Amino acid sequence: MAMLLDLFNEFRVPAQHLASLLLAGAIWRWGGAPERWLIGVFLATMVVPVYIARGLGLSATDIGPWATMVISLDLMAAALFVGIALNANRNYPLWIAGFQVVAVAAHLVKALVHEVSPLAYAILVIGPSYCQLLLLIAGFARHALRQRRFGPYREWRQAVPGVLGWRP
């Protein structure tokens, strides 16, 4: 069992990044605008920074001095995911935004509470990205099936008359 867990831990990050890139290719080909925005934000805030850190020679334990940058990326991702979720004509982006809010809340708890379990903190900051990727896969599949069954449909919610709505 320990060997299986070690194998999982060794390949979980590359597997997530490979799945993200394959999903990005599929979304770019068959997805709608909300899906493209969501995968773009996901890649820009959760995948690319890992490779930039590795390029700078930083490991996961060296991130301490860069914690402000990590928190800023999570805050930016949360703001973008919430903006997309509130304007997309789909339901699943709300769940993706909600999971990002969990990650931001974990950063806030760590800043306010001195005794936080490192494992709990890691699970609450890293774990939501796996859920978000699964939601993106399921949401994209649902979009593709809906489009195949019923044809094209509106990508963004319509703004309320007289109120300017933000459109990405």
N, C-alpha and C positions, 0 to 999 in steps of 0.2 A: 504493500500500500504506500509506503514512504517513497519507493522508487517511482511509482505512478505520479505521486504529488510533485516530486522533483522534476519529472519529465514535463508535467503540466506547467510548472512555474518557469521552466527554461524556455518553453516555446509559446507561452500565452501572448506575450507582447508582439512578436513577429506574426503570429497567427491573426491577431486582431488587426494589425496594420495591413497585412495581405488581404484580409477580408474587406477592410475599408477601401483599399485601392480597387479591388475587383468590383465592389459595389459602386464605387464612384464611376468606373467605366460603364457599368450597366445603366446607372442613373443618367449619365451624360447622354447615353444613346436613347433610352426609352422613358426616362423620368420627366416629370413636370418641373416647373420653376421652383416650387417649394422644396421638392426633393433635392434639386441642385443646390439651392441655398443651404439646406441642412447639411448635406455631405461636404460642401465647401467649408462651412464653419467647423464641422467636425475635424476635417483634415487639417485646417489651418491652426486650430487651437489645441488639438490633442495628438496628432500624428507628427506633423512637421517639427514642432518644438523638441520632440524626443530625439530626432536626428540632428537637429542643430546642437543640442546639448552634447550628444555623442561626438559630433564634429569638433566641439570645443574641448573634448577630453573629459567631460563631466560624467560622473556616475550618479546613480540615484542617491548615494550618500553625500555627494558634493553639492546637491541642490540647495542646501541651507542658505547660502548667501544670495541665491537667486529666488528665494521663496516669494518675494514681492512680485517678481515677474510671473511666477506660476499662478499666484492668486489673481493677478491682473488678467492673465489669459482666461482663467475660469470665470471671472466677472464679465469679461468681454463676451465670452461664449454664452453666458447666461442672458445677457442683454440681447444678443442677436437671436438666440433661440426663442426667447419670449416674444420679441418683435415678429419673428417669422410665424410663430404659433398663433399669435393674435390676428394675423392677417391671412394665413393660409386657409384655403377651403378644404381643410382636412382636420381630423381630430388627433391623430397620433403625434403631431408636433407639440401639442400641449404636454404630453407625457415626457417627451424628450426634454423640453424646457424644465419640467418638474424635477427630473433627475439631475439636471445641471444645478438647480437651486439647492438640492441636497448637498452637492459637492461644495458650493459656496458656503452653505450653512456650516459644513464641517470646518472650513477655514476660520469662520467666525468663532465657532466654539473653541477651537485650538487657541485663538488669539485671546479669548476671555478666560479660559480655564487653564490653570497651570498643570494639572495632572490629567492628561489625556492619554489613553492607551495608544501607543504607536500603531498597533494592529487595527484598532477601531478607526483611527484617523485614516490610515491607508485604505481600508475597505470603503469608507464613506467618500473619499476623494477619488479613488481609482475605479471602484466598483460601478458607479453610474455610467461610465463610458461604455462598459460592456452591455449594459441594459439599453443604452442609447443606440448602440450599433444594432442590436437585435430588433429594436423598435423601427429603426430605419429600414432594415431588411424587410420586416413584415409590412411596414407602411408602403414601401416601394412595390412589393408584390401585390398588395391590395389595390394600389393605384393602377398597376398594369392590368390586373384582372377587371377592375371596374371600367377602365378605358376600352378593353377588348369587348366587354359585354355590352356597354351602353354608349360607347363612342366618346369623343372629347367632351370635357366638362370644364367649368370655370376653375382656374387655379387659385385665385385670390378672392377673399370675401369682398363684396361691394361696400364702398364707404356709405355711411348713413348720409342722406341728403343734407347738405348745409354744414357737414363736418368734414374737415380734411383728414383723410386717412393716410397713414404712412404705408408706402408700398416699397418693398426692397427692390 
